[in-house]
């Protein structure tokens, strides 16, 4: 887990890493080929490093009057290519996008 606020030793089942390089080394040592990335700041960190190849965005049909942006500010636009969309019920829609290379 990548976090700047969680205690490093709060739960022995969870490895908390403070920076991306440390996390990537740990994942490499474990032989990880694919990981689930969540949370706006963490997603931005992975996007900046070019480490995300697909995004799945789930939309729930509720308009929120105020709140935080989905990912927060990015340094550049991130071109996406639509891959698939499915309706999950109760108006919930999940769309998957491939990250396109920046030209």
C-alpha positions, 0 to 999 in steps of 0.5 A: 500500500502506498500512503504518506499517512498510514502507520507503517506497522499498524497491521502486520498483514499490510505493507505500507510504503511511503514512496512509489520507488519503494512500493515498486521494488516490493511489488517486483520482489513479489513478482507482481504483474498487475496491481489495483490502484485506487485513490486520487493521489495514488492514481495521479502518482501512477499516471505521472510515472506512466504506470497505468495502462487502463482505467475503470470508472464507475458512475453512480447516479447521484449528483453531489453538490460539492466534493473533491475532483475524481483525480485532482489536478494533473500536469497534462491531459491524459488521452483515453480510448473507450474499451467497454461499458457495462450497466451494473443495475440501479443506474450504475455504469462502469466504463473501462478506458485504455490510456493512450500514449501521448504524442 
